[in-house]
């Protein structure tokens, strides 16, 4: 059976005062449901700022507290750059990737010059 998935939308502009309300709305949506993945829709966010990132981070924590994964599949370039600058791109913007899954594909090996001494 496939894991359940839901969509949760963040508006074009988020104020710091909106964050507790967004988290409460998400918690209400998740309460009593079997765990799955929350896809946070942020396509409307044209000018992301630190408050936007704070909201996404707190929404992720809310989802995790209810046993859900939280992904942001449609982050645009401005949001992606801001997340990268803050060191949160891998946490918030890459759906489904876990550190242990970032291995080289099977059959890919480094090629070295046999004349080079081993390091």
Number of C-alpha atoms within 10 A of each C-alpha: 3 5 9 12 14 12 13 17 14 16 13 13 15 19 10 12 10 12 18 13 11 20 19 13 14 20 16 11 13 20 12 9 12 12 17 18 19 24 18 22 17 22 16 15 18 15 11 22 16 14 16 24 18 14 21 23 16 16 24 22 16 21 24 15 12 17 16 21 19 29 23 23 17 17 23 17 11 14 23 20 15 17 22 15 10 11 11 16 17 15 18 21 22 17 16 13 12 10 7 6 9 8 8 8 8 6 6 8 8 5 6 9 7 7 6 7 7 7 3
